[in-house]
Amino acid sequence: MSNNLKYGTIGSPEALELADKYGDHNYLPLPVVIAKGEGVFMWDPEGNRYYDFLSAHSTLNQGHCHPKIIKALCDQAQILTLTTRAVMDNKLGEYEKFITEYFGYEMVMPMNSGAEGMEAAMKIVRKWAYNVKGVEDDKAIIIFTENNFHGRSIALVSGSSNPHYYKGYGPLLPGIAKVPFNDSNALKDFLVENGKNVAAFFVEPIQGEAGVFVPDDGYLKSCFDLCKEHNVLFVADEIQSGLARTGKLLGCDHDNVRPDVLVLGKSLSGGVLPVSAVLADREIILQIEPGQHGSTFAGFPLAGVVVKAALEVVRDENLAENALELGEYFRKEIRSIKHPMLTLVRGRGLLNAIVVKPKDGLEAWDVCLMLKDKGLICKPTHRHTIRMAPPLIITKEQMVECVHIIKDVFNAL
């Protein structure tokens, strides 16, 4: 045990060494160890404080350890945590009523991780295609967009266009097609040719993992209209772009689109539990019959109570409005930086990215290391793009300080 620790029982070097020796190597994390989180801040075991500009990939929209969410978690944890769906508990129906009314759908299928939610959506839309649309057995097609990221299951990487995600895992799932993102004409051409067999079109309102690619205004609406024309379900993966992150409750709200199927996750629980949800109307959800899909923890009582508190925080603390205002400020200030390495700033709300051009042997990873040393945590995606996504509870004063940190780093470069 180190003597200079402020949090926990082991220091950063020991934590990094143990994880490297005994844990999987699925990730390449920054060389920083987090021992405490509160609001927009994180601390390492030695007590160094950092601004969190990762938000666990938009899982912490409400900030670390929001007191209302933590209270809901602790209160329910002392009463009932899990029953499984073999019986009914007294929290599930209350949660289902709340979340469906909150987002304006008739029914919900509770799940756990975002990937589970997407898998459930894939099964639902295929069932709908066979039972309602009348697609011939085993002929249903699901359309994904290129450069998407919906998760890492076999089914979801089958819809990826990035070999890093799917190579080495074949044979991949059949019945999947891909069209370019932000190109409604490509979707139109595919539907004209194959529409009778298409079950659904899956799309992220903003491609987060790909590098925060924001589509043109009207793109989502054009795709939605094409789906209606060809009797195809429009499925929105709002796991990262939803829950106020982009300056509206949902990313699709920027185009006034109500998806046929809405998949939520990440900050649905405020970063407290792994929870996801698939929302749709009765005719779609009820294609799945008893015993055809499920998960031991799906809809467990602890989750329902926590989600209700987390969604109330999004609404009552005006997180969408804050994200809209501070996102505009952030992009304006970062775009004012004149530096040969900083080539592009893009985003919507508080889901933003800066594109860094390598120079003198330095690239985005090195910029992130310098930001870490100055007390701000972020990380590259796809090597040259740094995603910037702080908790939505961040204040204007805090954002001003963070902008100064970023400017100081580029000045130092």
Secondary structure, DSSP 8 states (H G I E B T S, - for coil): --TT-SSSSS-HHHHHHHHHHHS-------S----EEEBTEEE-TT--EEEESSHHHHT-TT-BT-HHHHHHHHHHHTT-----TTS--TTHHHHHHHHHHHHT-SEEEEESSHHHHHHHHHHHHHHHIIIII---TT--EEEEETT----SSHHHHHT---HHHHTTS-S--SSEEEE-TT-HHHHHHHHHHHGGGEEEEEE-SSBTTTT-B---TTHHHHHHHHHHHTT-EEEEE-TTTTTTTTSSSSGGGGGT---SEEEE-GGGGTTSS--EEEEE-HHHHTTS-TTSS--TTTT-HHHHHHHHHHHHHHHHTTHHHHHHHHHHHHHHHHHT---TTEEEEEEETTEEEEEE--BTTB-HHHHHHHHHHTTEE-EEETTTEEEE---TT--HHHHHHHHHHHHHHHHH-
